[in-house]
Amino acid sequence: RKKERVDQNSASNASSLYFPEWIYKDLEKEDSGRLITNDGISNEEDETLKKMTLVGLWCIQSSPSNRPPMNRVVEMMEGSLEALEVP
């Protein structure tokens, strides 16, 4: 019963956050398992998941001028995870 209350409080807090902020916090904790269950995926797949998440955050910037052009998106996806900056 207590666990249900904790889960409800967590859900309430999560819903009050702006979605990209929630993703940022999730990435900071390196807990992408909340977004997508990563049980049984390889390190390469996990890296791709993190890249896609970071690139997605770049692509949804409020100001269109801050969004990368498609050729930059491709470069970001082909490059290393360590080279990607958090927007």
N, C-alpha and C positions, 0 to 999 in steps of 0.2 A: 504493500500500500504506500509506504514511504517513497519507494522508487518511482511509483507513478507520479507522485507530487513533484519529485525532482525532475522527471522527464517533462512534465507539463511546464514547470518553471523555465527549463532550458528552452523549450519550444517557444514560450512566450518571449523570452529574451531574444532568441534568434529571429523571431518574426518582427521585432521592433528595430532590428538592424537593417540598414540598407544592404541589399544583397552583395554588392562588391566588397563592402566592408567586412561582411561575414567571411567571404572568400579570402580576403587579406589575412584576417585573424587565423583562419584555418591553415593557410600557407605558413604563417609565422610559426605556428605550433608544429608544422610538418605533420599535420594530422589530416591528410587528404582522404582518409578512410571515411570521414563523415560525409563527404560529398559523393564519393564513389567507393564502394567496398573494394579494397585492393587485395583481398585474399586470393592467393594463388596466381598473382600476376608477376611477371619477371621484373627485374630492375630496369630493363630497357623500356618496358611498358609503363612503369611507374614514372620514369623520366619523361616519356612522351606525354603522359597525363599532366605532369607539372608544367611542361612547356606549353601545352594547349591551354592550360588555365591561365598562365601568365600572358600569353599572346592574346587570349580572349579579353583579359583585363585591359590590355592596351587598346584593343579594338572597340571597347565600349566607353572610351573616355568621353566625358561630357562635351568637351569642345572638339568638333571635327578636325580642327587643325592639329590636335594632339594625337590623333589616330594615325597609325602607320599605313603607308600605301601597301598594296598587295605584294609588291616585290620585296618590301622589307619584312612583311609577314612570312613570306617563304624563307627568306634568309634567317629569320628568327627560329623558325621551325627546323631548319636544316643545321643550325649552329648548335653549340653546346648549351646545356642548361645553365652552367656557371656564367656564361656570357650574357644571359638575359637579366635585365634590370626590372625591378618591380616598378610599375608606373606610379 
